[in-house]
């Protein structure tokens, strides 16, 4: 069987120059030095969209969305109005890059915390145009199926029964961008749960956004040290306590979910 592993070339000469303060807080945060930011593409409120100053990936266009002027902010703590503005703005920029038709695909994601693969603590998202790789080739419907936690017309939150990497992954699925406000609320619920109530909280997660079967999907993946079975054999695992997480979310966020239902 012919298996093609499409690769991105990483520019190590640029990578070693990147400031890293996600662990070492003594390193000055470049996103806080707003007066000296360059290649700004657009702004709204405290949100800034700009080209990545350290484009480490060959044959790509790398851009960054600085989410707020608060270096210690995170999605779970934003006001609902800011979260909705951020998500609408970010999806708009994602779609604008897609519409240029310069790329085989455009990926939109977020790193949060020391185990997420990120280098900067300051909250930000990334939109990257891939000239030679179509991310959808390695995606399948089953990755977004799961035990339903919440649903209403056009919106679903589930916990994956066939996670991409392993153990526990949450899928927020909306019919189209008219439901972005609902996605924003559910994103805050899930990230707050992970950071505060998930086995006494954790400190890292990733968000990955997809266009799939006409829908917009955000997969939320809590991050731990990666399983050796996944690294060595690409074997994912799933916890036998999915229903526990469902019941915890339904109990802890009942008011928010009830409000979202109306």
Phi, psi and omega per residue, in radians:
X1 nan 2.309 -3.112
X2 -1.547 1.926 3.114
X3 -1.904 2.084 3.140
X4 -1.725 2.170 3.106
X5 -1.842 1.634 -3.116
X6 -1.214 2.337 -3.023
X7 -2.089 2.619 2.923
X8 -1.799 2.321 3.067
X9 -1.417 2.184 3.132
X10 -1.656 2.218 -3.116
X11 -1.477 1.609 -3.064
X12 -1.093 -0.581 -3.127
X13 -1.110 -0.505 3.068
X14 -1.503 -0.688 -3.092
X15 -1.002 -0.669 -3.099
X16 -1.237 -0.210 3.133
X17 -1.595 -0.171 -3.074
X18 -1.173 2.328 3.031
X19 -1.222 2.436 -3.136
X20 -2.239 1.916 3.119
X21 -2.201 0.270 -3.123
X22 -1.192 -0.463 3.041
X23 -1.958 -0.843 -3.121
X24 -1.548 1.653 -3.026
X25 -1.296 -0.081 3.107
X26 -1.355 -0.285 3.098
X27 -1.281 2.282 -3.113
X28 -1.123 2.357 -3.117
X29 -1.449 2.046 -3.137
X30 -1.180 -0.453 -3.117
X31 -1.340 -0.298 3.053
X32 -1.427 -0.381 -3.137
X33 -1.515 1.194 -2.954
X34 -1.157 -0.530 -3.109
X35 -1.150 -0.409 -3.094
X36 -1.868 0.210 3.051
X37 -1.216 2.501 -3.122
X38 -2.153 2.919 3.104
X39 0.967 0.716 3.088
X40 -1.285 2.252 -3.086
X41 -1.712 -0.571 -3.123
X42 -2.968 2.813 3.084
X43 -2.516 2.751 2.924
X44 -2.661 2.104 -3.069
X45 1.002 -2.239 3.129
X46 -1.573 0.079 -3.101
X47 -1.598 2.322 -3.108
X48 -2.195 2.309 3.079
X49 -1.956 2.175 -3.061
X50 -2.623 2.880 3.051
X51 -1.250 2.528 3.094
X52 -1.180 2.188 -3.107
X53 -1.222 -0.336 -3.123
X54 -2.178 1.320 -3.100
X55 -1.317 1.636 -2.995
X56 -1.519 -0.112 -3.023
X57 -1.928 2.188 3.114
X58 -1.136 2.575 3.028
X59 0.996 0.746 3.094
X60 -2.457 2.878 2.881
X61 -2.032 2.034 -3.076
X62 -1.859 2.171 3.111
X63 -2.260 2.805 -3.049
X64 -2.311 2.468 2.971
X65 -1.940 1.938 3.029
X66 -1.378 2.052 -2.909
X67 -1.326 -0.492 -3.008
X68 -2.872 2.919 3.053
X69 -1.550 0.051 3.109
X70 -1.638 1.920 -3.063
X71 -1.120 -0.444 -3.119
X72 -1.823 0.257 3.126
X73 -1.280 2.877 2.957
X74 -2.736 2.803 -3.012
X75 -0.905 -0.688 -3.054
X76 -1.164 -0.302 -3.069
X77 -1.841 -0.158 -3.103
X78 -1.138 2.691 2.941
X79 -1.124 2.686 3.126
X80 -1.052 -0.640 -3.124
X81 -1.152 -0.699 3.122
X82 -1.197 -0.721 -3.129
X83 -1.088 -0.734 3.137
X84 -1.174 -0.702 3.094
X85 -1.101 -0.755 3.141
X86 -1.064 -0.847 -3.072
X87 -1.171 -0.721 3.094
X88 -1.083 -0.767 3.138
X89 -1.109 -0.804 -3.088
X90 -1.129 -0.779 3.133
X91 -1.137 -0.645 3.082
X92 -1.046 -0.764 -3.136
X93 -1.203 -0.653 3.057
X94 -1.017 -0.838 -3.105
X95 -1.221 -0.588 3.096
X96 -1.100 -0.710 3.122
X97 -1.184 -0.675 3.092
X98 -1.053 -0.715 -3.048
X99 -1.218 -0.267 3.091
X100 -1.189 -0.369 -3.118
X101 1.011 0.464 3.086
X102 -1.574 -0.142 -2.994
X103 -2.260 2.612 3.036
X104 -1.156 -0.606 3.066
X105 -2.803 2.846 3.124
X106 -2.243 2.167 -3.131
X107 -1.787 2.570 -3.072
X108 -2.372 2.087 -3.031
X109 -2.699 2.985 3.128
X110 -2.477 2.386 2.983
X111 -1.842 2.424 3.054
X112 -2.447 2.093 3.053
X113 1.694 2.882 -3.000
X114 -1.173 -0.346 3.139
X115 -1.748 0.142 -3.034
X116 -1.574 -0.176 -3.054
X117 1.642 0.045 -3.141
X118 -1.516 2.915 3.133
X119 -2.081 -0.422 -3.104
X120 -1.955 2.431 3.129
X121 -1.279 -0.616 -3.062
X122 -1.002 2.236 -3.043
X123 -1.094 2.221 -3.136
X124 -2.713 2.797 3.046
X125 -2.085 2.879 3.135
X126 -2.302 2.419 3.049
X127 -2.146 2.126 -3.024
X128 -2.255 2.140 3.052
X129 -1.498 2.189 -3.118
X130 -1.811 2.023 -3.061
X131 -1.282 -0.508 -2.984
X132 -2.158 0.018 -3.055
X133 -2.212 2.313 3.033
X134 -1.813 1.877 -3.066
X135 -1.063 -0.425 -3.047
X136 -1.226 -0.268 3.135
X137 -1.081 -0.500 -3.072
X138 -1.822 0.199 -3.136
X139 -1.824 2.580 3.078
X140 -2.478 2.733 -3.083
X141 -0.918 -0.642 -2.985
X142 -1.107 -0.432 3.136
X143 -1.129 -0.367 -3.063
X144 -1.888 0.096 3.091
X145 -1.552 2.631 3.137
X146 -3.131 -3.075 3.106
X147 -1.339 2.102 -3.069
X148 -1.179 2.266 3.046
X149 -1.791 -0.735 -3.125
X150 -2.607 2.500 3.012
X151 -2.698 2.611 2.957
X152 -2.635 3.072 -3.120
X153 -0.926 2.112 3.065
X154 1.461 -0.004 -3.017
X155 -2.470 2.424 3.045
X156 -2.568 2.436 2.947
X157 -2.091 2.183 3.076
X158 -2.380 2.910 3.036
X159 -1.952 2.174 -2.878
X160 -1.124 2.302 3.027
X161 -1.567 -0.223 3.069
X162 -2.372 1.265 -3.070
X163 -1.126 2.670 3.137
X164 -1.207 -0.766 -3.095
X165 -1.883 -0.887 3.088
X166 2.821 2.652 2.969
X167 1.253 -1.336 -3.051
X168 -2.441 2.099 3.057
X169 -2.409 2.426 -3.121
X170 -1.884 2.397 3.125
X171 -2.030 2.183 3.022
X172 -1.913 2.054 -2.996
X173 -2.116 2.183 3.085
X174 -2.199 2.650 -3.089
X175 -1.159 -0.711 -3.133
X176 -2.866 -3.138 -3.010
X177 -1.187 -0.188 3.078
X178 -1.195 -0.218 3.118
X179 -1.841 0.328 -3.129
X180 -1.116 -0.542 3.111
X181 -1.097 -0.699 3.097
X182 -1.184 -0.687 3.089
X183 -1.080 -0.693 -3.141
X184 -1.059 -0.763 3.133
X185 -1.118 -0.788 -3.126
X186 -1.166 -0.593 3.071
X187 -1.104 -0.705 3.113
X188 -1.169 -0.675 3.118
X189 -1.094 -0.866 -3.066
X190 -1.167 -0.769 -3.125
X191 -1.186 -0.641 3.080
X192 -1.116 -0.725 3.104
X193 -1.048 -0.808 -3.110
X194 -1.128 -0.723 -3.047
X195 -1.420 -0.306 -3.012
X196 -2.196 -0.502 -2.996
X197 -2.215 0.027 -3.059
X198 -1.602 1.737 -3.069
X199 0.828 0.922 -3.122
X200 1.171 0.319 3.047
X201 1.578 2.686 3.016
X202 -2.366 3.101 -3.026
X203 -2.089 0.060 -3.055
X204 -2.485 2.473 3.013
X205 -2.741 2.887 2.996
X206 -2.159 2.594 2.925
X207 -1.979 2.314 3.054
X208 -2.225 2.252 -3.110
X209 -1.867 2.511 -3.098
X210 -2.398 2.598 2.834
X211 -1.793 2.024 -3.027
X212 -2.545 2.155 3.140
X213 0.913 0.704 3.099
X214 1.403 -0.062 -3.107
X215 -1.824 2.852 2.981
X216 -1.858 2.229 -3.068
X217 -2.221 2.393 2.969
X218 -2.042 2.122 3.060
X219 -1.741 2.192 3.133
X220 -1.852 2.081 -3.077
X221 -2.071 1.933 3.004
X222 -1.136 2.475 -3.047
X223 -1.970 2.302 3.027
X224 -2.266 -3.017 2.945
X225 -1.108 2.268 -3.003
X226 -1.235 2.429 3.129
X227 -1.040 2.357 3.076
X228 -1.100 -0.454 3.104
X229 -1.149 -0.601 3.104
X230 -1.306 -0.740 -3.126
X231 -1.112 -0.799 -3.021
X232 -1.524 -0.502 -3.016
X233 -2.273 0.022 -3.064
X234 0.982 0.588 3.092
X235 -1.687 1.999 3.086
X236 -1.451 2.705 3.051
X237 -2.175 2.746 3.095
X238 -2.315 2.406 -3.132
X239 -1.205 2.675 3.064
X240 -1.578 0.249 -3.113
X241 -2.105 0.548 3.133
X242 -1.020 -0.708 -3.130
X243 -1.130 -0.504 3.101
X244 -1.103 -0.802 3.129
X245 -1.135 -0.689 3.094
X246 -1.024 -0.877 -3.095
X247 -1.150 -0.622 3.107
X248 -1.108 -0.792 -3.139
X249 -1.128 -0.763 3.139
X250 -1.070 -0.611 -3.139
X251 -1.371 -0.825 -3.043
X252 -1.245 -0.522 -3.032
X253 -2.097 0.551 -3.098
X254 -1.006 -0.788 -3.094
X255 -1.101 -0.780 -3.124
X256 -1.137 -0.713 -3.140
X257 -1.229 -0.655 3.074
X258 -1.077 -0.745 3.132
X259 -1.131 -0.648 -3.141
X260 -1.203 -0.452 -3.115
X261 -1.218 -0.413 -3.037
X262 -1.624 nan nan
